């Protein structure tokens, strides 16, 4: 299952990685794409998570871990299954790389987990629009009459302890694609904002 990522290197040496959904291979694929583009020459990497509905939590944790070398990535709280914390592992490979994340109101779930982890640890500059706000794990429970009910079994919390469900992640810099703006121009502007951000 090859990760669905579109990579574009802009003329200003910002590598844009459009991640459509977090899959098993996403972290490895992002690592490979950054390495292929000579990280020491890159001005920044922009992870575009617009319209990303989420995907695998484990994949978003693994991807966040590429850019973090310590601290909590996400915690889940559950009455039935107890609380869990996912920690970043020490790693220095991409520590010098400037990172930006682009989100919109359709970035959800695992995409929000990734964004919040990098934002809370001040590891990435987040731009775009407030994300969707889906931060629950739901499971289907079968009933004896053949029907099934969907129940929320746990909630995701950001490293700073904020709930994602119903709230979403606020960007550091709100900048929404205007109806009269071309996609390329928008991405280039976002990349410039990222380069300029200290």
C-alpha positions as CSV (number, residue, x, y, z in Angstrom):
1,X,0.0,0.0,0.0
2,X,2.1,2.9,-1.2
3,X,1.4,6.2,0.5
4,X,-0.6,8.7,-1.5
5,X,1.7,11.7,-1.4
6,X,2.2,14.3,-4.1
7,X,5.6,16.0,-3.9
8,X,6.4,19.4,-5.5
9,X,9.7,21.3,-5.2
10,X,9.0,25.0,-5.5
11,X,11.5,27.4,-7.1
12,X,12.1,28.9,-3.6
13,X,13.4,25.5,-2.4
14,X,10.3,24.7,-0.4
15,X,9.3,21.0,-0.7
16,X,5.5,20.7,-0.7
17,X,4.2,17.2,0.3
18,X,0.5,16.9,-0.2
19,X,-0.5,13.9,2.1
20,X,-4.0,12.8,1.1
21,X,-4.5,10.3,3.9
22,X,-2.3,8.7,6.6
23,X,-1.5,5.1,5.5
24,X,0.9,2.5,6.8
25,X,3.7,3.7,4.6
26,X,3.3,7.5,5.0
27,X,6.2,8.2,7.4
28,X,8.7,6.1,5.3
29,X,7.5,7.8,2.1
30,X,7.8,11.3,3.6
31,X,11.3,10.4,4.9
32,X,12.3,9.1,1.4
33,X,10.9,12.2,-0.4
34,X,12.8,14.6,1.9
35,X,16.0,12.7,1.5
36,X,15.6,12.6,-2.3
37,X,15.4,16.3,-2.4
38,X,18.7,17.0,-0.5
39,X,17.5,18.3,2.9
40,X,20.5,20.5,3.4
41,X,19.5,22.6,0.4
42,X,15.8,22.8,1.3
43,X,14.6,26.1,2.8
44,X,11.6,24.3,4.3
45,X,9.1,21.4,4.0
46,X,5.4,22.2,3.8
47,X,3.1,19.3,4.7
48,X,-0.2,20.0,3.0
49,X,-3.0,18.2,4.9
50,X,-6.0,20.0,3.3
51,X,-8.9,17.7,2.8
52,X,-7.0,14.9,4.6
53,X,-9.7,12.9,6.5
54,X,-7.2,11.2,8.7
55,X,-6.5,7.5,8.3
56,X,-4.3,5.5,10.6
57,X,-3.5,7.1,14.0
58,X,-0.3,5.0,14.2
59,X,0.8,6.5,10.9
60,X,0.3,10.1,12.0
61,X,2.2,9.4,15.2
62,X,5.1,7.9,13.2
63,X,5.1,10.8,10.8
64,X,5.1,13.4,13.6
65,X,8.0,11.4,15.2
66,X,10.1,12.2,12.1
67,X,10.2,15.8,13.1
68,X,10.1,15.6,16.9
69,X,12.7,14.1,19.2
70,X,10.9,14.2,22.5
71,X,7.6,14.8,24.2
72,X,4.1,13.6,23.9
73,X,2.6,13.3,20.4
74,X,-0.9,12.5,21.4
75,X,-2.8,10.9,24.3
76,X,-6.0,9.0,24.2
77,X,-8.4,8.9,27.1
78,X,-10.9,6.1,27.4
79,X,-13.2,4.9,30.3
80,X,-13.1,1.4,29.0
81,X,-9.6,1.0,27.7
82,X,-7.6,3.3,30.0
83,X,-5.4,6.2,29.0
84,X,-2.5,5.9,26.5
85,X,0.3,8.3,25.7
86,X,2.3,8.2,22.5
87,X,5.8,9.7,23.0
88,X,8.3,10.9,20.4
89,X,11.5,8.9,20.2
90,X,15.0,10.7,20.2
91,X,16.0,11.3,16.6
92,X,18.0,14.1,15.1
93,X,17.7,13.5,11.3
94,X,15.4,16.3,10.3
95,X,15.8,18.5,13.4
96,X,17.3,21.4,11.4
97,X,14.6,21.4,8.8
98,X,12.0,24.1,8.9
99,X,8.5,22.6,8.8
100,X,5.1,24.1,7.9
101,X,1.7,22.5,8.0
102,X,-1.2,23.6,5.9
103,X,-4.7,22.6,7.0
104,X,-8.3,23.5,6.2
105,X,-11.8,22.8,7.6
106,X,-11.7,19.3,6.1
107,X,-8.4,18.2,7.7
108,X,-9.6,15.7,10.3
109,X,-8.8,13.1,12.9
110,X,-5.2,11.7,12.4
111,X,-4.4,14.8,10.3
112,X,-5.3,16.9,13.3
113,X,-3.3,14.7,15.7
114,X,-0.2,15.3,13.5
115,X,-0.8,19.0,13.2
116,X,-1.4,19.5,17.0
117,X,1.7,17.5,17.9
118,X,4.0,19.8,15.7
119,X,2.2,23.0,16.7
120,X,2.2,22.3,20.5
121,X,5.9,21.6,20.4
122,X,6.5,24.7,18.3
123,X,8.1,22.4,15.7
124,X,6.0,23.6,12.8
125,X,4.3,26.8,11.7
126,X,0.6,26.0,11.0
127,X,-1.2,27.9,8.3
128,X,-4.6,27.8,6.6
129,X,-8.0,27.4,8.4
130,X,-9.2,25.8,11.6
131,X,-9.4,22.1,11.1
132,X,-12.5,19.9,11.3
133,X,-12.5,18.8,14.9
134,X,-12.8,15.0,14.8
135,X,-10.9,13.5,17.7
136,X,-12.8,10.4,18.8
137,X,-12.2,6.7,18.3
138,X,-15.5,5.0,17.5
139,X,-16.3,1.3,17.5
140,X,-19.2,-0.7,16.2
141,X,-20.9,-2.9,18.8
142,X,-23.3,-5.7,17.5
143,X,-26.6,-6.0,19.2
144,X,-28.4,-9.3,19.6
145,X,-31.2,-8.3,17.2
146,X,-28.6,-8.0,14.4
147,X,-28.4,-4.2,14.5
148,X,-25.2,-2.4,15.5
149,X,-24.5,0.8,17.4
150,X,-21.5,3.0,17.0
151,X,-20.1,4.2,20.3
152,X,-17.3,6.5,21.1
153,X,-14.7,4.6,23.1
154,X,-11.9,7.2,23.4
155,X,-10.9,10.8,22.8
156,X,-7.7,12.2,21.4
157,X,-5.9,15.0,23.3
158,X,-3.1,17.2,22.0
159,X,0.3,17.4,23.8
160,X,-1.0,20.4,25.7
161,X,-4.0,18.5,26.9
162,X,-6.6,20.1,24.6
163,X,-9.5,18.0,23.2
164,X,-9.7,17.9,19.4
165,X,-13.3,16.7,19.1
166,X,-15.7,19.6,18.2
167,X,-12.9,22.1,18.5
168,X,-10.3,21.5,15.8
169,X,-6.8,22.9,15.6
170,X,-6.3,26.6,15.1
171,X,-3.6,27.6,12.6
172,X,-0.8,29.9,13.9
173,X,-1.6,32.0,10.8
174,X,-5.0,32.1,9.3
175,X,-4.9,32.3,5.5
176,X,-7.7,30.8,3.5
177,X,-7.7,30.0,-0.2
178,X,-9.9,32.8,-1.8
179,X,-12.4,31.8,-4.5
180,X,-10.6,34.0,-7.1
181,X,-7.1,32.6,-6.2
182,X,-5.4,29.9,-8.2
183,X,-4.2,26.9,-6.3
184,X,-0.5,27.4,-7.4
185,X,-0.5,31.0,-6.3
186,X,-2.0,30.1,-2.9
187,X,0.7,27.4,-2.3
188,X,3.5,29.7,-3.3
189,X,2.2,32.4,-1.0
190,X,1.9,29.9,1.9
191,X,5.5,28.8,1.2
192,X,6.7,32.4,1.3
193,X,4.9,32.9,4.6
194,X,6.7,29.8,5.9
195,X,10.1,31.0,4.8
196,X,9.6,34.4,6.3
197,X,8.4,33.0,9.6
198,X,11.3,33.0,12.1
